[in-house]
Amino acid sequence: MTAWTLTGCERQLRMLLPGALLLLVAGCQGLGSKHAANRIPQYGCIDPNQPRELQMVSLPTYVVEPPDELDIAIRPAITDLTLTTVPVQADGTIDLGFLGDVYVAGLTLPQVEEKIALQIATQPTKAKSNRPPQVSVRLVNGSASKFYYVMGTVTSQGRFPSTGNDTVLDALMAAGLRTNSMPEKAYLVRPHPAGGPDQVLKIDWFGIKDRGDTLTNYQVFPGDRIIVPGGKPPGLLSTLLGGG
């Protein structure tokens, strides 16, 4: 009976072969990801006139909408008004108790103040002063009705509160990128009235991330949509090898 024995070189070859096969498969998967990225079109164009990092602008005057919460102060004090913090209800009104409801949706804060003052002046209150009421209205805890959206292949897809100081980089970091995200193909879509021209802005992710280029790190406004395309999720083998 013949006994087969392995030489040292053969044993080393058997040990190295599985690892080489794994690397080959991982390399093929990497090439597949690159081909997938090449198949995804790049939408939008770069607009150097858009507000962006280091060149931001102030947002338009704030407009009250549901479900904003308003803090109301009146001088002189009115006994019929027991609430000082009121939410803007779904129908666009605030409930001032015995003073009635006031429609405030679509108004600026100074306009809300004027409307509440008018409401007070036309109501028979117990402690009505000869002086016209002074009304102060503030937003409670910032905006509750202004958002931007991040969609596509991100960790947390959805809407995010708009602070007025957000950029594309802030938005993508808030949403989180996944292993198969393709931020280099990302783009920003800005809402417009019906029939108006589309406004689709290309995002140069590598410029923002690697070179600190602010050209496409646009300021994000309420209602903006940022779309991040993605490729095929990495397989278990690629994940085990650190490729995902």
Secondary structure, 3 states (H helix, E strand, C coil): CCCCCCCHHHHHHHHHHHHHHHHHHHHHHHHHHHHHHHHCCCCCECCCCCCECCECCCCCCCCCCCCCEEEEEEECCCCCCCCCEEECCCCCEEECHHHCEEECCCCCHHHHHHHHHHHHHCCCCCCCCCCCCEEEEEECCCCCCCEEEEEECECCCEEEECCCCCEHHHHHHHHCECCCECHHHCEEEECCCCCCCCEEEECCHHHHHHCCCCCCCEECCCCCEEEECECCCCCHHHHHCCCC
